[in-house]
Amino acid sequence: MNESEFNTRVDDIITRLEDAIDASGADIDYETAGGILTLGFANGSKIIINRQTPVRQIWVAARSGGYHFDFNPERDAWVRNSDGSELFAALSSYCSEQAGEDIVLETS
């Protein structure tokens, strides 16, 4: 995947994440600036989602750790190579942990 394709895919995933947060009804504030999506929770914690163009990855920083996601064309999804978890499912788990309630971010 070239840089332009990567940036287009990441822009799309950020938009889809914003839509999923809105649709979830969860009390999560978010802000996108410079291609970085920051999620804010009532307890003051944050999750940062950003692109790493040189390695064509999406990086997620959550209270539980830092995670790297690669695009898997066979699954047409961003997945964590270490365990195969899909980005939206993983973020649902990280958000649930930080919000203290079940949050499901569904893809559209």
C-alpha positions as CSV (number, residue, x, y, z in Angstrom):
1,M,0.0,0.0,0.0
2,N,1.5,3.4,-1.0
3,E,1.4,6.4,1.3
4,S,-1.7,8.0,-0.4
5,E,-3.7,4.8,-0.1
6,F,-2.6,4.4,3.5
7,N,-3.7,8.0,4.4
8,T,-7.0,7.6,2.7
9,R,-7.7,4.3,4.6
10,V,-6.7,6.0,7.9
11,D,-8.9,9.0,7.2
12,D,-11.8,6.7,6.5
13,I,-11.2,4.7,9.7
14,I,-11.1,7.8,11.8
15,T,-14.4,9.0,10.4
16,R,-15.9,5.5,11.0
17,L,-14.6,5.6,14.6
18,E,-16.2,9.0,15.2
19,D,-19.5,7.7,13.8
20,A,-19.2,4.5,16.0
21,I,-18.6,6.6,19.1
22,D,-21.7,8.7,18.4
23,A,-23.8,5.6,17.7
24,S,-22.7,3.9,20.8
25,G,-24.3,6.4,23.1
26,A,-21.3,6.3,25.4
27,D,-20.1,9.3,27.3
28,I,-16.9,9.7,25.3
29,D,-15.6,13.1,24.1
30,Y,-13.4,13.0,21.0
31,E,-11.3,15.4,19.0
32,T,-9.4,15.0,15.8
33,A,-6.5,17.2,15.1
34,G,-3.6,16.6,12.6
35,G,-4.8,13.0,11.9
36,I,-4.8,12.1,15.6
37,L,-8.1,11.0,17.2
38,T,-8.1,11.6,21.0
39,L,-10.9,10.0,23.1
40,G,-11.6,11.5,26.5
41,F,-13.5,9.8,29.3
42,A,-15.3,11.2,32.4
43,N,-12.6,10.0,34.7
44,G,-10.0,12.1,32.8
45,S,-8.3,9.2,31.0
46,K,-7.6,9.3,27.3
47,I,-7.1,6.9,24.4
48,I,-5.0,8.3,21.5
49,I,-5.3,6.8,18.0
50,N,-2.8,7.9,15.4
51,R,-1.3,7.0,12.1
52,Q,2.3,5.9,11.7
53,T,2.9,6.5,8.0
54,P,6.4,5.2,7.7
55,V,5.4,1.7,8.9
56,R,1.8,1.9,7.6
57,Q,0.3,1.2,11.0
58,I,-2.4,2.7,13.3
59,W,-1.1,3.0,16.8
60,V,-3.4,3.1,19.8
61,A,-2.3,4.3,23.3
62,A,-4.6,3.3,26.0
63,R,-4.3,3.0,29.8
64,S,-3.7,-0.8,29.3
65,G,-0.8,-0.2,26.9
66,G,0.3,0.7,23.4
67,Y,-0.9,-1.3,20.4
68,H,0.0,-1.5,16.7
69,F,-2.6,-2.4,14.0
70,D,-1.8,-3.3,10.4
71,F,-4.2,-3.4,7.5
72,N,-5.0,-7.0,6.6
73,P,-6.4,-7.1,3.0
74,E,-7.7,-10.6,3.4
75,R,-9.9,-9.5,6.3
76,D,-10.4,-6.0,4.9
77,A,-9.7,-4.8,8.5
78,W,-7.0,-3.3,10.7
79,V,-5.7,-6.0,13.0
80,R,-3.2,-6.5,15.7
81,N,-0.5,-8.9,14.5
82,S,0.2,-10.2,18.0
83,D,-3.3,-11.6,18.6
84,G,-5.3,-11.0,15.4
85,S,-7.8,-8.7,17.2
86,E,-9.7,-6.2,14.9
87,L,-9.3,-2.5,15.6
88,F,-13.0,-1.8,16.5
89,A,-13.3,-4.8,18.8
90,A,-10.0,-3.9,20.5
91,L,-11.1,-0.3,20.9
92,S,-14.5,-1.4,22.3
93,S,-12.5,-3.3,25.0
94,Y,-10.1,-0.5,25.8
95,C,-13.0,2.0,25.9
96,S,-15.1,-0.3,28.2
97,E,-12.1,-0.6,30.5
98,Q,-11.5,3.1,30.8
99,A,-15.2,4.1,30.9
100,G,-16.1,1.5,33.5
101,E,-19.1,0.4,31.4
102,D,-19.7,-1.9,28.4
103,I,-19.1,0.0,25.2
104,V,-19.4,-1.5,21.7
105,L,-18.0,0.3,18.7
106,E,-19.5,-1.2,15.6
107,T,-18.2,-0.8,12.1
108,S,-20.5,0.7,9.5
